[in-house]
Amino acid sequence: MGGIERAEPIEPNDQVLRPQHVKRALAYMRANMAERITLTGLASGCGVPERTLLRQFQRFVGVAPLAYLRRLRLAAAKSELANAQNNDAVSDIATRCGFSHLGRFATEYRRLFGETPSATRQRVRARAAEAINGASCFGDNCPLPAIEREKPSLLILPLRTETLQESLEARDLTERLAATLSRIRVAAVAVTHASRRVSVSAPRPQNAGTQYCLLGRLTRHDERTRVVVRLVDVVADRHLWGDSFDGSVNDPFELQDRVVDGAISGVVSRIIDAEIERANNKDPRDRAARDLALRALPLVLDTTVRSAERAIAMLSSALDMDPADAVATALLSYCHAQLATYHGAESLADGWDSARHLSQRAACWTTTIRW
């Protein structure tokens, strides 16, 4: 709080109506939104008792200091999300505006503005794209807006090693894991440098936005190499998957192939399961289109008429929220095909027509969405 007395006052049109210590507190909060600010520290920096600062804020601002700070941070986040040219992740914007708990940020944002942060971003970008390209269509010659979808983030940490030879082998394996998992597109994959310290036990500001971590170790003993890898859900602070692989030091590529194949099978399925569980546990008011699509996925895979009908209702709601969601569109196409196959549709011809139209629409969106 050392610089509080030097901060510029905010809202100059109203400053003559407010005591000097209130103006200093407002200015400091505006200039240091990302910092941890407490009522005790704020009052101390302003040189007044906490009760006095509370009373003066209620009288001249209308809310308590920390309530004002929360609204200030939310307004700053909305301002960034409302910028169609801002491509920063929602988690990065939230952290920059002083929110370290992303779930709480989304809840408070929706409560104040009536929509989720991702909904704000989608609405602004759709409006900007419509202004440039005109009304959306699905013809071959119709330009479609490039929409960026948020995916869960997967951070691959360097495998722990003890010798230089182990380190070189581990680096090659890490690069193969990153390249392969990136092609699967189940998550936004990033590889961290060995010098970066990342906590995998719980979400922290230094690794905000990271939802899953893949880590492990590589050891060599005599003529054998052992690789142990495990997947951690950083947000939920839990172990999701792990496995160990043994191979000969004389054939490192054979071992790498088995590790990569095992990671594809284990990591992809566990992340999908975790995302479905997370979508099911969300407050219904905070669910986005992708959350509804994830919740519908088990119903789609059930391959029964009743499940397909329930999935169609859920996926239709998802498309009402975001008509450009390629995943929800593709799953809805598959459900209509299921009903036609199982003779669950009132009209087989209409069922197949709906499935065909939706599949073409999903393919069109897939080519225009930056995954």
N, C-alpha and C positions, 0 to 999 in steps of 0.2 A: 504493500500500500504506500510505498515511499513516494510515488509520483502522483498521488491523488490531488495534491494542492496545485499541481501544474497542469492538470487536464483541462481541456477546453470545455466550457459549459455546452450542453445540448439544448435544443429547443429554445433558441434565443428570443423568440417572440414572447415567451412566458417567463423569461428569467427575472424580470423585475418583480414578479409576483411571488418569488420563492426565496427562502432564506439562503444564505451563502453556502451553508453546509449541505443543503439539499441539492443545490446546483453542482457542487463538487462531487457528491455521490453519484448523481446522474451522469456526469461527464466521465467519471472513472469507470462506471459500468459499461458505458458505450465504447470506451477505448480498450477495455480489457475483457470482452465477452468470453473469450476462450479460457481465461484464468479461473481458478477456484476462488470464488468470492463468498465470504461469510458475513453475516450481520455484525458479528463482533469486530472483524477486521475493518469493515466499512465504517462503523461508528468510530472506531479508534482512529482511523485515518482522517475522518472529518472533525475529530476533536470534540465529539458530543457523546453523551450516554446513549445506549441502545434504545432506551424507552423514548428519549427525546427524538431520535432519528425516526423511530416508528411512528410516533405521533405526528411529526411534521410531514412525513411522507403521506400518511393517511389524509392529512388536511390539504396539502398543496399538490399532491400527485394523484391521490385517490386510491392507491393500493400500497401494500407493504413493499419495502425495498426489494426483497427477493422475488416477490410476485412480479414486480415491474421488470426485474432482470430476466425472469423466465419469458415474459412476453417480448422483451427486447430481443432475446436470442431467437425465439420462434419467428419473429418478424424478419430478422436478418436471414434466417434459413429460407423463409419463403421468398425473400427477395432474390436470393441466389437461385433457387429452384425455378423461379419465374423467368429467369434469363435463358432463353432458348439456346444461346451460344455456350452456356456453361455445361461442360461434359464431365465434370467431377462427379464421383459416386455420391449417392445420398449420404452414405456413412461418413465420407470425408467432409461433406458440408456440415453435417451434424456435429462432428468433432470440432471443426473450425469455429462453430458458433457456441461451443461450450457444453455440448451434450456428450457425455461418455457412455451413457446407457441408451443404446439405439432403440430398444423396445419402448422405453419410457418416452423418448423423443417422439416416436411415431404416434403414441397414444395422446400425448399433450398437443401435438400438431393437429391431429384430427379433431380433438375436442375444441380447439380454438378456431380452426379454419373450415371444419366440416368435411375435410377430405384428407387422405393420406399423403405423405410427401411424394410418393411415386405417382399418385394420381395427379398432383399438381404438375409434376414434370411432364407426364404424358399429355395432359391437356394443353400445356403451353407449346410443346413441340408439335402436337397435332395441328394446333391453330397456325403455327408458323409455317408448317408444311403445306397446309391448305391454302395459305395466302400465296405461296410460291407456285404450287402445282395445280391449284384449283381443286375441285371436288375429287374425292378418291374414286377410283374405278379399277377394274381388274382386266382390262383389255391388254393386248400385247404391246400397244403403242402408248399406253397411258403411264406417265411417270408416277411412281409411288414414293412417298416419303420414306427416308431411311430412319427407322425407329430403333432406338437402342434399348435392349431389354436388360434388366438386372438379373444376374445369376448369382448363386452362392459362390463365395470365394474360397479357393483351395490354395493354401501356401505350402510349398514343398521346401522343407528344411534340408540342408546338407546332411548326409549320413555321417554319424560320428565315427571317427577312425583314430588309429594310434600311430600308424607309420605312413611314410610318404607314399609307398606303393599302394597301401589301402586307400589313401586319399585320392590318388589318381583314378583308381578303379571306381571309387564311390562317386567321383565327379561325373564320369561317363554314364554311370547308371542313373544318377539324378537327372542328367540332361535327357536321357531316353524316357524316363518316367514323365518328365514335364512335357516333352514333345508328344508323346502318345496320349496322355490324359487331356491335353489341349485339343487334340483332334476329336475326342469323344464329346466335348462341349457340355459335359454335365455341370461344369463349374468354370469360373474364371480362374485360370491357373497362373500362379506366380512362383518364382524361385527366389529365395532370399540368399544373400551372401553369407558366407560362414562367419563374418565379423559382426553381423547384425544379431542382437539379442532379442529374442521373441518369446513372450510368455505363452504357454499353451494350456495353462491351468484355468484361466478365466479371462474374459475380455478386459483389456487395459487400453488406455489412450494410445500407447505406442503400437499396438497391433489392432486398433479399431478398424472394423470392416472385415477382418479375417474371421471366417466362420469355421473353416476346417483346416487342419494341419496334417501333413503326411511327413513322418519323421522316422528315424531308426538308426541302425548302426551296421557297419561292415567290418568283419574281422577275418584275418587269415591265420591259419595255424597249420604248419607243415605244408601238406599238399591240398588242403581244403580251405574253401572260403565260405563264410556264413553271412547271410544278409537277413536282418530282422527289420521289418517295417510295420508301422502301425498308424492308424488313422484316428485323430482326436477331434471331437466336436468342441471347438474353443468356446462357443457361446454357452453351451449346456455343461461344459466342463466334464466331459465323459469320454471314455474310450469306445470307439465304434467298431474297429476291426484291426486285426493284426495277424501276421504270419511270418514264418521263418523259412529260408531256402538255403540249401547246401549245394555246393558244386566244387569242381576241380579248379585249382589255380591255373591249370594248363588250358582250360576252355572257358574263359570268362564270359564269352558271348552267349554260350548255352545257358549259363546261370542268369545272365541279364534277361534273356528271353523269358525264362520262367518267372522271374520277379515281376517283369512288366505284365505278363499275362495274368499273374495272380493279382496284381494291383488293379488291373482293369476290372476283373471280376469282383473283387472285394470292395474297392473304393467306390465305384460307380453305384453298385447296388445299395451300399450303406448310406451314401449321400442322398440318394433318392428316397430311401426309407426315412431318413432323418428329416428331410424336407417335407415329406408327407405328414409325419408326426408333428412337425412344427406348424404346418398349416392347419392341422386338426385342433391344435391347442390354442390357436390365435383367437382373440376376441372377434366374433363375427363382424363387428363394425370395422375392424382393421384389415380384413381379408381383401387382397387384390385379386385380379383375374387369374394370375398364375397360381395363387393359393387354392382357388376353387378347382383349377385344372389338376393340381396335385391331389386334392382330396377325391377327385373323380377317378383318378388312375386305377385304384384297386377295383372299383366297380367296372371299369372298362375291361380289365383283365379277367373278371369273373365269368365272362362269356355266357351270360344268361339274359333272357329277354327282360326280366325284372330289373336286373342290375343295369342293363343298357338304358332302360327308360329312366332310372334314377340318375344315371350319369348324364343323359341328355339334358335333364332339367338343370343340373348343376353347371354343365358346360355352357348352356344357353345363358345362364346368369353371368357366367364369366365373360362371354362375348358382349353382353349388355354393358359390362363395365369397361371392356377394352376390345372393340371389334377387330383390332389388328393383331390379337394374340395368336400366333401361328400354332402353338402347342394346343391350346383349347380348340382351335378350328380343326386341326388334324384329328384330335381325339373325337370330336363331335362327328366328323365324317366317318370315322371307324364305327362309331355307335350306330349310325344310321345304316351302315352296311351290315352290321350285326343283326339289326332288326329285320332287314330284308332277307338275310340268309336264314334266320330262324323263323321266318314267316310271322314276325311280331308286328310288322307294319301294316296299316290299314290298306295301303296300296304298295305292292312290290315295286312297281314302276316309279312311283313318287319317292320311295325309299332309296332306290338306286340313284335317281336323279339328284336327290339331296346329298347323298354321299359323294357323288361325282363333282357336284358344284363346290362343295366344301373342301374337297381334296385339292381342286384347282386353286381355290382361294388360299388354302394353307401353303401350297407350293409357291404362290405368288408372293405372299408375305414373307416366306422363308428367304427368298432371294433378295428382299429389300430391307431385312432387319439385321442390324449389326449385333451378332450374338457374342 
